[in-house]
Amino acid sequence: MNMKNLKIVSLIAFIGLFAISCNDFLDEMPDNRTEIGSKEQVRQLLVSAYPNTCYYAMTEFSSDNADESSGVGWDAEPIQEQIYKWGDITDIEYDSPHWVWQSFYRAVAAANAALEAIEKLDDPKTADAQKAEALLCRAYSEFVLVNLFSKPYGITSEQDMGVPYPLVPETTVRPQYDRLTVARVYELIERDVEEALPLVDDTSYPTALKYHFTHDAAYAFAARFNLYYRKYNKVITYAGEVLGNDPVSRLRDWAAGGRLSNNGNLRPDWFISPENQATLLLTSANTNWGAMHGPYLYCTRYGHNRNLNVTETMESPTPWGEMVRITRYSTFWNEAVNRIIVRKMGYYFEYSDPVAGIGEPYSMLPAFTTDETLLCRAEAYILTQEYDKAVADMNMFMQAFTTGAPVTRQTIVDFYENTAYYTSEEPTVKKKLNPDFSIAEGSEEENLIHGVLHLRRMLTIHEGLRWFDIRRYGIEITRRIVNNNKFTQTDVLRKDDNRRTFQLPAAVIAAGLPKNPR
């Protein structure tokens, strides 16, 4: 949050939830805000309604996109090891649950302040576009929070503990909050999204459209949200609003990116460029993620290694061919750390004092893209038994992502049917699905779902979304030490393991919110 925004809303830091251990700060009046009296001031405030942190380290290191590599001198930061081993995370700095919780609820607080200010304008209807942005920002932050700190949406959501969903700015010191149920949180997200969509107006953003919830970004969010909410017809409708009649023309030009050098930040700069046609929403985050997963001698023990890459992800076999032969966007291998990287998000540093070397690390994050929206629709088509349309979407994606020729529905089904289920000793791209809804093992539906999950795992590598797919489908994953292509299993995350949900930050528990079971 920059100083300009701090002047507009100085203490909307949602202190009741953060339980910040600074008595002087807590003694300040919590409503010490400058009056917001114009639509322009609301628009400036909404810059702060986008979270400025990154959950990718939490979800990538928790997922099956990471292994433990055995090597002399390979290190791990404590936070990385705690995440990888599904333990309680004690760190409170960048990329920690504490940091993520604080940032996303600050964004919620800014959105609530904007909504209150809009209602006090002489003519609130003139700020409908800003209202839409505030509602979407609040809904997006809550969507991320509930999917990190609560169980995934499902048949027990009426009983499962969700997260707080504040709807108004704070006006008291240490306000008390309750954990709503997961079902209630989803209802409130849906209400915010549905109210916002008709009000979105791209012309309300004079500059930097890709850093705001434009029409396409809003509908892409609505598509992903409804996929997790299991409202598949809405996914299809909302994704169509983004993709139009010619989805291929909206997808990323992976071939153009693949022609760039893997050195430096050439590819990451291209990948996160707001000029890229596939980019729908970008956020800026203070994070070490660019270094933690990047081509550096840092956090080397746990990560996406060569074994994973060849057997499960970026060089794995697919119905379209071997990815190592058909990919348009090659990987980068730092042999010194046994880490395979898809150059997407670079590591940048903003110096506040260049002489002293003081500053903050940051990365630019693609919150929504057309490619991922297309695969959301493909999954929704499968789950509504529109298999031919799902295959058409999968072929469109692979046409952009690879040089592989389109394949038939039967080819996809046969490929996954004939692929053995994963074991830690003999890994494959196919892991058993254990959702809380019915999918017949060996059915056409199951094999097509394996296909779309496989494609999305490759597409979103390093972007943290694989963890949510693991949770949604009850996929069990193993922990293992890899040494000279030999695997030693050390742990298993079962489908009903409570460690599949991140524990609340310690300060939040101390403030009175019930912790997640362990």
ZAMARGU-4260 file (C-alpha; in steps of 0.2 Angstrom, whole numbers, plus 5000, padded with zeros to 4 digits):
<rodrens>
0) 5000/5000/5000 | 5008/5017/4995 | 5008/5033/5005 | 4994/5040/4995 | 4982/5027/4999
5) 4987/5027/5017 | 4981/5045/5018 | 4964/5040/5012 | 4962/5025/5023 | 4975/5024/5036
10) 4969/5011/5048 | 4959/4998/5039 | 4971/4985/5043 | 4958/4973/5050 | 4967/4973/5066
15) 4954/4962/5075 | 4959/4947/5064 | 4977/4950/5063 | 4980/4953/5082 | 4995/4963/5078
20) 5007/4963/5093 | 5009/4982/5094 | 5000/4990/5109 | 5003/5008/5103 | 4995/5003/5086
25) 4980/4995/5094 | 4978/5011/5105 | 4975/5021/5089 | 4957/5025/5084 | 4953/5012/5072
30) 4942/5023/5061 | 4956/5036/5059 | 4951/5039/5041 | 4951/5054/5029 | 4933/5056/5023
35) 4931/5049/5005 | 4919/5061/4996 | 4921/5058/4978 | 4921/5044/4965 | 4940/5048/4961
40) 4945/5045/4979 | 4935/5029/4979 | 4944/5024/4963 | 4961/5027/4972 | 4956/5018/4987
45) 4952/5002/4977 | 4971/5001/4972 | 4973/4994/4990 | 4959/4981/4988 | 4970/4970/4978
50) 4981/4959/4989 | 5000/4962/4988 | 5006/4945/4993 | 5007/4928/4986 | 5001/4911/4991
55) 5010/4901/4978 | 5024/4895/4990 | 5011/4888/5002 | 5002/4879/4989 | 5016/4873/4977
60) 5027/4866/4991 | 5011/4858/4999 | 5007/4849/4982 | 5014/4835/4972 | 5024/4848/4962
65) 5037/4846/4975 | 5049/4832/4980 | 5063/4831/4992 | 5080/4829/4984 | 5095/4821/4993
70) 5111/4831/4990 | 5126/4837/4999 | 5124/4855/5005 | 5106/4857/4998 | 5097/4869/5009
75) 5079/4873/5014 | 5072/4888/5023 | 5062/4883/5038 | 5046/4890/5030 | 5049/4879/5015
80) 5052/4863/5025 | 5037/4866/5036 | 5025/4869/5021 | 5032/4854/5012 | 5030/4842/5027
85) 5012/4849/5030 | 5017/4856/5047 | 5011/4871/5056 | 5020/4886/5049 | 5028/4897/5062
90) 5036/4910/5050 | 5027/4927/5049 | 5036/4935/5035 | 5034/4934/5016 | 5024/4919/5009
95) 5018/4913/5026 | 5000/4910/5031 | 5002/4925/5043 | 5008/4936/5029 | 4994/4930/5017
100) 4980/4931/5029 | 4985/4949/5034 | 4987/4955/5016 | 4970/4947/5009 | 4960/4954/5024
105) 4968/4971/5022 | 4961/4970/5004 | 4944/4965/5011 | 4945/4980/5022 | 4949/4992/5008
110) 4935/4985/4998 | 4923/4988/5012 | 4929/5005/5015 | 4926/5009/4997 | 4908/5001/4997
115) 4904/5012/5012 | 4910/5028/5004 | 4900/5024/4988 | 4884/5023/4998 | 4888/5040/5006
120) 4890/5049/4989 | 4877/5061/4983 | 4872/5049/4969 | 4879/5032/4973 | 4873/5025/4955
125) 4887/5036/4947 | 4900/5024/4955 | 4892/5008/4950 | 4908/5003/4941 | 4918/5006/4957
130) 4905/4996/4967 | 4908/4982/4955 | 4927/4982/4958 | 4925/4983/4976 | 4913/4968/4977
135) 4924/4958/4966 | 4940/4962/4976 | 4931/4957/4992 | 4924/4941/4984 | 4941/4936/4977
140) 4951/4938/4993 | 4938/4928/5003 | 4938/4915/4989 | 4957/4913/4991 | 4956/4913/5010
145) 4942/4900/5012 | 4951/4888/5000 | 4968/4890/5010 | 4961/4890/5028 | 4945/4879/5026
150) 4940/4862/5018 | 4936/4863/5000 | 4917/4865/4996 | 4908/4849/4997 | 4894/4839/5005
155) 4900/4844/5023 | 4901/4862/5019 | 4886/4866/5030 | 4896/4861/5045 | 4914/4864/5040
160) 4922/4880/5047 | 4925/4893/5035 | 4933/4910/5037 | 4926/4927/5043 | 4918/4938/5029
165) 4917/4956/5036 | 4904/4966/5026 | 4907/4983/5034 | 4923/4993/5039 | 4929/4992/5057
170) 4924/5006/5069 | 4929/4998/5086 | 4945/4991/5093 | 4948/4973/5092 | 4931/4968/5084
175) 4925/4950/5087 | 4923/4939/5072 | 4916/4921/5070 | 4921/4908/5057 | 4906/4906/5046
180) 4903/4889/5038 | 4911/4886/5021 | 4894/4885/5013 | 4890/4903/5020 | 4906/4910/5014
185) 4902/4903/4996 | 4885/4910/4997 | 4892/4927/5001 | 4905/4926/4987 | 4892/4921/4975
190) 4881/4936/4981 | 4895/4948/4978 | 4900/4941/4961 | 4882/4941/4954 | 4879/4959/4960
195) 4895/4965/4953 | 4895/4957/4935 | 4882/4968/4927 | 4890/4983/4934 | 4908/4980/4927
200) 4913/4994/4916 | 4930/4993/4907 | 4929/5012/4903 | 4930/5016/4922 | 4949/5012/4922
205) 4958/5026/4913 | 4975/5016/4914 | 4982/4999/4918 | 4967/4988/4914 | 4976/4972/4917
210) 4978/4977/4935 | 4959/4978/4938 | 4944/4967/4937 | 4939/4971/4919 | 4924/4962/4911
215) 4935/4947/4906 | 4944/4946/4923 | 4928/4947/4932 | 4920/4933/4921 | 4936/4922/4922
220) 4935/4924/4941 | 4916/4919/4941 | 4920/4904/4930 | 4934/4897/4942 | 4923/4901/4958
225) 4908/4892/4951 | 4919/4877/4946 | 4924/4875/4964 | 4906/4879/4969 | 4900/4864/4957
230) 4889/4875/4947 | 4895/4869/4931 | 4883/4877/4919 | 4888/4894/4926 | 4906/4890/4923
235) 4902/4886/4904 | 4892/4902/4903 | 4905/4914/4911 | 4920/4906/4903 | 4911/4909/4886
240) 4909/4927/4890 | 4928/4928/4891 | 4933/4916/4877 | 4920/4922/4864 | 4917/4913/4847
245) 4936/4911/4844 | 4945/4905/4859 | 4961/4900/4850 | 4964/4919/4846 | 4963/4923/4865
250) 4975/4910/4871 | 4993/4913/4875 | 5006/4913/4860 | 5017/4900/4868 | 5027/4898/4852
255) 5032/4917/4853 | 5037/4915/4871 | 5047/4899/4868 | 5058/4908/4855 | 5064/4919/4869
260) 5080/4915/4879 | 5078/4906/4896 | 5092/4917/4903 | 5088/4932/4914 | 5070/4938/4915
265) 5067/4938/4897 | 5053/4925/4897 | 5046/4930/4914 | 5045/4948/4908 | 5035/4941/4893
270) 5024/4930/4903 | 5018/4943/4915 | 5017/4957/4902 | 5000/4966/4902 | 5001/4967/4883
275) 5000/4948/4883 | 4983/4943/4876 | 4981/4929/4888 | 4983/4939/4903 | 4967/4945/4912
280) 4972/4951/4929 | 4989/4954/4936 | 4994/4958/4954 | 5010/4964/4962 | 5016/4954/4977
285) 5030/4956/4990 | 5036/4938/4989 | 5052/4927/4989 | 5043/4915/4977 | 5053/4921/4962
290) 5069/4915/4971 | 5061/4900/4980 | 5056/4891/4964 | 5068/4900/4952 | 5085/4896/4945
295) 5095/4900/4961 | 5105/4891/4974 | 5091/4895/4987 | 5078/4883/4995 | 5086/4869/4985
300) 5081/4854/4995 | 5062/4854/4990 | 5055/4858/4973 | 5050/4853/4956 | 5064/4841/4951
305) 5069/4832/4936 | 5060/4816/4941 | 5044/4824/4943 | 5046/4834/4927 | 5049/4818/4916
310) 5036/4807/4924 | 5022/4818/4929 | 5023/4836/4922 | 5032/4846/4909 | 5040/4832/4899
315) 5028/4818/4903 | 5018/4808/4891 | 5001/4814/4885 | 4988/4808/4872 | 4995/4822/4861
320) 5013/4815/4862 | 5028/4816/4873 | 5028/4833/4880 | 5047/4834/4879 | 5045/4833/4860
325) 5029/4844/4857 | 5031/4858/4870 | 5032/4875/4863 | 5038/4883/4880 | 5053/4873/4885
330) 5059/4871/4903 | 5075/4877/4911 | 5085/4865/4921 | 5098/4871/4934 | 5107/4854/4937
335) 5116/4861/4952 | 5100/4861/4962 | 5091/4847/4952 | 5076/4860/4949 | 5066/4861/4933
340) 5058/4878/4930 | 5046/4885/4918 | 5051/4903/4917 | 5035/4912/4921 | 5038/4924/4937
345) 5054/4932/4939 | 5063/4938/4955 | 5063/4957/4956 | 5069/4968/4970 | 5063/4986/4974
350) 5077/4995/4983 | 5072/5008/4996 | 5090/5011/5000 | 5101/5005/4986 | 5117/5010/4995
355) 5113/4999/5010 | 5105/4986/4999 | 5088/4988/5008 | 5072/4985/5000 | 5058/4972/4996
360) 5057/4957/4984 | 5042/4956/4973 | 5035/4947/4958 | 5020/4950/4946 | 5007/4936/4947
365) 4995/4931/4934 | 4979/4929/4944 | 4968/4924/4929 | 4972/4919/4911 | 4962/4914/4896
370) 4971/4897/4895 | 4966/4893/4913 | 4948/4899/4910 | 4947/4887/4894 | 4952/4872/4905
375) 4939/4877/4918 | 4926/4876/4905 | 4933/4859/4898 | 4931/4852/4916 | 4914/4859/4917
380) 4909/4851/4901 | 4915/4834/4907 | 4905/4835/4923 | 4890/4839/4913 | 4893/4825/4901
385) 4896/4836/4886 | 4912/4826/4882 | 4914/4831/4864 | 4914/4850/4869 | 4927/4846/4883
390) 4938/4837/4870 | 4937/4852/4858 | 4942/4864/4872 | 4957/4852/4877 | 4962/4851/4859
395) 4962/4870/4857 | 4973/4872/4873 | 4985/4859/4867 | 4985/4867/4849 | 4992/4883/4857
400) 5003/4875/4871 | 5011/4862/4860 | 5014/4856/4842 | 5003/4841/4845 | 4989/4837/4832
405) 4971/4837/4839 | 4966/4820/4845 | 4949/4811/4847 | 4939/4808/4862 | 4943/4790/4862
410) 4962/4793/4861 | 4961/4803/4877 | 4950/4790/4886 | 4962/4775/4880 | 4978/4784/4885
415) 4972/4787/4903 | 4963/4770/4904 | 4979/4761/4899 | 4990/4772/4911 | 4993/4763/4928
420) 4989/4773/4943 | 5003/4782/4952 | 5014/4774/4965 | 5029/4783/4973 | 5041/4770/4966
425) 5033/4770/4949 | 5026/4787/4946 | 5014/4791/4932 | 5002/4806/4927 | 4987/4797/4934
430) 4982/4797/4952 | 4967/4790/4960 | 4952/4802/4962 | 4943/4802/4978 | 4930/4816/4977
435) 4915/4817/4988 | 4904/4815/4973 | 4902/4800/4962 | 4914/4796/4948 | 4915/4778/4942
440) 4932/4771/4942 | 4937/4767/4924 | 4923/4777/4916 | 4925/4789/4902 | 4921/4803/4914
445) 4935/4798/4925 | 4948/4796/4911 | 4943/4813/4904 | 4945/4821/4921 | 4962/4814/4922
450) 4966/4822/4906 | 4960/4840/4910 | 4969/4839/4927 | 4985/4834/4919 | 4984/4848/4907
455) 4980/4861/4920 | 4994/4854/4931 | 5006/4858/4917 | 4998/4875/4913 | 4998/4881/4930
460) 5015/4874/4936 | 5023/4886/4949 | 5006/4896/4951 | 4999/4886/4965 | 4982/4880/4958
465) 4987/4862/4958 | 4984/4861/4977 | 4966/4866/4975 | 4963/4852/4962 | 4971/4840/4974
470) 4959/4845/4987 | 4944/4846/4976 | 4947/4828/4970 | 4953/4820/4986 | 4969/4816/4977
475) 4982/4807/4989 | 5000/4812/4987 | 5016/4805/4994 | 5032/4813/5001 | 5048/4804/4996
480) 5067/4807/4995 | 5074/4806/4978 | 5092/4800/4976 | 5099/4794/4960 | 5082/4790/4953
485) 5078/4780/4968 | 5063/4785/4979 | 5061/4783/4998 | 5043/4786/5003 | 5042/4797/5019
490) 5024/4802/5021 | 5007/4801/5013 | 4993/4814/5013 | 4977/4804/5014 | 4961/4810/5007
495) 4954/4814/5024 | 4970/4820/5032 | 4967/4837/5041 | 4984/4843/5035 | 4975/4846/5018
500) 4969/4863/5026 | 4982/4876/5032 | 4981/4880/5050 | 4976/4898/5055 | 4990/4910/5059
505) 4995/4908/5077 | 4991/4927/5081 | 4973/4924/5074 | 4971/4909/5085 | 4977/4919/5100
510) 4964/4932/5095 | 4950/4920/5098 | 4946/4911/5081 | 4944/4892/5083 | 4959/4883/5075
515) 4958/4870/5062 | 4958/4852/5068 | 4974/4842/5067
</rodrens>
